[in-house]
Amino acid sequence: MNMPSHEELYDRFVKGLESKHRGAFAAVRPDGQVIVDKDDVKVVDRALKQFGPGNFVLLKVGSRGVGKWRYWIRRLSHYPRHTLVS
């Protein structure tokens, strides 16, 4: 699956969520499926289960980007329920 830029995904699928979900996190697939929650770890956990690794972009509603994936992998590695595969 070819991943569009995070700006394009934000404009197409997340921008419309700003009025109700500003400050929440959104995992977005290129086909428009979105998972939204205020808890970033819950969003990533659900997205990994539903979409699979490498099949989504994590964005913050009301912002153009959250950070590099390496940050999230390091953060998630501190949670015992996550098994990270390189």
Buried (B, 14 or more C-beta within 10 A) or exposed (E): EEBBEBEEBBEEBBEEBBEEBEEBBBBBBBEEBBBBBEEBBEBBBBBBEEBEEEBBBBBBBBEEEBEEEEEBBEBBEEEEEBEEEE
